[in-house]
Amino acid sequence: MEITPEIKDRLEQLNDKYSSLGQDLLSYLDGLLYADTVKYWDYIELDTLLSLQKPRTNFPDEHIFIMYHQITELYFQLALKEFEQLADTKELTEKFFIDRVSRINRYFDALIISFDIMSKGMDQKQFMQFRMSLLPASGFQSAQYRFIEMYSTDFINLVAKDHRSNYSSSSSIEEMYEHIYWKAGATEMGTGKKTLTLIQFEERYQEEFLKLGNECQKRNLWQVYNKLSPEEQKSEKVINVLRHNDINVNINWPLAHYKSAVHYLNKDSADIAATGGTNWQKYLPPRFQKRIFYPALWTSKEIEDWGKEWVENALK
């Protein structure tokens, strides 16, 4: 085989690279010589991936339920990687900001569109039966979704709206966490006590939530936005990607869950409790939570009618 100028050039570059690291190029070439080729199924760990579904019943549709939630968590991980890049970048530009937030928006766009797999893609009778074997687990217990919220906005915007006025942006994360909005969604409707779902969730993740909450005080997306120049902050494209993000995470995503809950858990006009006893009737509708990541980017009227227009259109 002829050693072409291109091959010689690459070898010289490789030699320079490994020499600068105090390494012997020949050893690495031997490794390349003996290494097997990369195969798609090995690279993405396909066999492992397809072995991760462990249904608790024999109902076929439970596989759909498990796999869709696993897909959701992978999309959440994609979004978190973008949040981390935004928080860590040393040379923030308008283009970088728009590109990365747009990626997050596309992940949530895909999730919202795909939720028909859950709301329309399972047999209702099967779901109502196999769901009882899942107690007290609930999608409410997605820690990655809580991480996304903390990476998105100042923590005070995650405080339940009826308690928000008791705090300021200078309040400690530990204080505000006591009234974080989602706790009310996992309380028993009759007694107001924490459900086992919430108790177990906090036992597993509360320390991580408080740690990340403190870390994100200067690293969340709103704080990254504030690092842009005044002119860049006024950019229509910048504002639109943030508003898109707000609508996706705080209206369209919970609304997709609400529609699914209405389909499966409303029966003969009597509400059926969700798995884990979560109070989905009050927890999911955007109009009850008024959770808004970037309130400064919305008008008073838009905040007052938060979610109303989208709810009315989606439930037609």
Secondary structure, DSSP 8 states (H G I E B T S, - for coil): ----HHHHHHHHHHHHHHHHTT--HHHHHHHHHH-----HHHHTTHHHHTT----SSS-THHHHHHHHHHHHHHHHHHHHHHHHHHHH-SS--HHHHHHHHHHHHHHHHHHHHHTHHHHTSS-HHHHHHHGGGGTT--GGG-HHHHHHHHHHS-GGGGB-TTTGGG--TTS-HHHHHTTBGGGGGGB-TTT--B-HHHHHHHHHHHHHHHHHHHHTTTTSHHHHHTTS-HHHHT-HHHHHHHHHHHHIIIIIHHHHHHHHHHHHHEETTEE---GGG--HHHHS-HHHH---S-GGGS-HHHHHTTTHHHHHHHT-
